[in-house]
Amino acid sequence: MTTCSAIRATTREPLAGTAPHARLWVLLEQPGPWGRDALSESHLPLQTGRALAALGERGQVRVGLIRSVGAHSDTTDGPRTLLLARTDRHAPWLVARSVDHVEGLPGALDIDVLLAADAPPHDLPGDRLAHPAQALLVCTNAKRDQCCAVLGRPLAASLTEGSDDLTQVWETTHTSGHRFAPTFVSLPDGYLFGGPDAASRSLEACRGRSSLTAEAQVAELAVLRHLDAARPTALDVQAAGSGSDTSTTTWQVAADGTTFTVDVERVAGVERPESCGKGPVPYHSMSAAVR
């Protein structure tokens, strides 16, 4: 069987605009095996997993599990790390907590407060851990898609070897976009990277910033390419209406004292599978014109 990532390499589906839209990331450490729907198919108590999944059904919220990179114990005892990150451009933050009991954790997280907070709230559950400057979460869930495991685990190991004391690298259950494997998210800036050059964290390997909608992601990356930027950096992106064609949206992007107008058009692409083992489905990529 040809893998979904190999097919994506053939179709050359663009990376830009494929990051999930999430302003808040909620990630709980859960060692051991993960099933396809990891929140309800792991050693995590079923009711807790379902309650966490319900938090992820809120708009602009992404919930997942994390575990240490490489060999890890298959145990549920002891404290676990909770990572919370808000990816808004003007006030991004990342905080790590140690929680002893997970059963009541979902109910202790006020999603509205977290989305609105310009800094980590003081009354978060668990004990405070050393504040990480950055967390890199690599999708490695084999039960979700084999590409994530085969391509993601070596990337996670490589990122771990190259990280400093202020950067945490974790395996995670799902970041979307299996066909772009290996893929990972950087927090708290919220940028996702994918493809064979994902480790470079270059502009060409960037899928977009998760705090933006898909079209806004494309507009930001188009301006950064226009400016010959080497790596993605957060710009001020504002909607400026739709064109006469409903497939086109217009954005104002401010960078280096200049405001650019970007027209983003949805373009029909060839059919391709979204994951290994699934049949091909139609999709729309996006093209951008900067003026």
Residue, then its C-alpha position, 0 to 999 in steps of 0.5 A: m500500500t502506498t502511504c498517504s505521505a508518499i501520495r502527498a509528495t506526488t500530488r505536491e499538495p501545499l502545506a500552507g493553510t493546513a494547520p488546525h485552527a486552535r488558540l488554546w492547546v490542552l495536553l496531558e501526559q499519558p504513558g503507554p499505548w494509544g489507540r486511534d481515538a487516544l483520549s478514549e483508547s488508552h490507560l486514561p480513565l474512560q470518563t476523564g478521556r471523554a470529558l477531555a474530548a468534550l473540551g476539544e469540541r469547543g471552537q479554537v481548542r485542541v486537546g491531546l495526549i503527550r508522552s516522553v520521547g522514545a522508550h517509555s514506561d507503561t504505567t499510570d501511577g505517579p504525577r503527570t505533566l499538563l501543558l497549557a498553551r495560548t497561541d494568540r500573537h499578542a500574548p502567547w504563553l505556555v505553562a507546565r503543571s504536575v497533576d497527581h489525579v486526572e479524574g477531576l482535571p477536565g472540570a478544573l479547566d475553565i476554557d473561557v478563562l484560559l482563552a481570554a487570559d493574556a498570562p497563565p492564570h494563577d489558580l491552575p490545577g496541579d503544582r507548578l513545574a519549571h516554565p518551558a520557553q518552548a514545547l515541540l510536540v511531534c505526532t507519533n500515533a501509529k494507530r491513527d496513521q502509520c506515517c506519523a509513527v514511522l516518520g514522526r518518531p525519528l524526528a522526535a528523537s532528532l529534535t530531542e538531541g538538538s534541544d536545550d534546557l528550555t525546550q521540551v520535546w514530546e510525542t503527541t497523539h494527533t496534530s491533524g494532517h497525517r499526509f504531511a508526516p512527519t508533522f509537529v507543533s511548536l508552542p506557544d507560537g502555534y506554528l505547525f511544520g510538516g514534510p521531509d524538511a519539517a525539522s528545519r522549521s523553515l518557512e517552506a516547511c510551515r503549515g501555518r499558525s494555529s491561532l489563525t484560520a486557514e485563509a489567514q495562515v496562507a496570507e501570513l505565509a505569503v507575505l513572509r515569503h514576499l519579504d524573503a523571511a527564513r522562518p515564520t514569525a507572527l504578523d498582524v493579519q486582519a480580514a478585509g472582506s471577500g472578493s466578487d468571487t466567493s472562493t476569494t478572501t482578502w486580508q490586510v497583513a502588516a509587517d515592517g511598517t508596511t501593510f500588504t493586501v493579500d487575496v487568497e483564493r481556494v483552488a480545487g486540487v486532485e483527489r488524495p487520501e487524507s490518511c493511510g487506508k482511506g480512499p481519495v477525496p477531493y480537496h481545495s488548496m489555496s493560492a495567494a497574491v500579495r499586493 
